[in-house]
Amino acid sequence: MSGRWSNKPKFHMLLHLPQSIRRFGPASLFATEKFESYNSILRTLAIHSNRQAPSRDLANYFSDAANMRILQSGTYLKDHDKGHYFQASSEVRSMFDKNPMMQKCMGYNSEAIASRVQYPCLHNHKVHETDLEGTPEDLTNAFRNHDFREFRQVSAVKLNAKETIRKGTFIVVSPLINLKK
């Protein structure tokens, strides 16, 4: 055995790998469990292919899997011939909803789904007495014909999981109002 293999640049880079991982994180495109799992799917599909058009067989498989995910998730689809929307029956959807193994096979991760909070919502709606303010004149003029007891001040409104409107901004939360009265 010669010593030439140890002089190759790729072996020298192994010396610096721990520092690089600490500094930059895991190497991209490195063989990971997820990557290997994907390779096993491709390998299995290639083995079970009819060998006439393996690329087409792979494309058909992934297309079928995507369609299955769409159907089982309860998505509405449009029937272009009849011009109306439809979705899979409740029995088909329940096969997905009540079967964690099926969810895992389809790539569904319930922990990654955001909480059931609907936005916008009130955040810490009690206003401290020192923060109470009167109704702005522009708002009073715009809604002259309305009872101002319908309006109330809140300390904050969450627009989404990351954005919050706080003191200093006035908003109106109401059904659509015809301002031409």
NORPE-V296393 format. One line per field, one symbol per residue. ss: DSSP state (A for helix, B for strand, O for the rest). A space follows every 10 residues. Layout:
ss->???
This chain:
ss->OOOAAAAOAA AAAAAAAAAA AAAAOOOOOO OOAAAAAAAA AAAAAAAOOO OOOAAAAAAA AAAAAAAAAA AAOOOOBBBO OOOBBBOOOA AAAAAAAOOA AAAAAOOOOA AAOOOOOOOO BBOOOOOOAA AOOOOOAAAA AAOOOOOAAA OOOOOOBBOO OOOBBOOOOO OOOOOOOOOO O
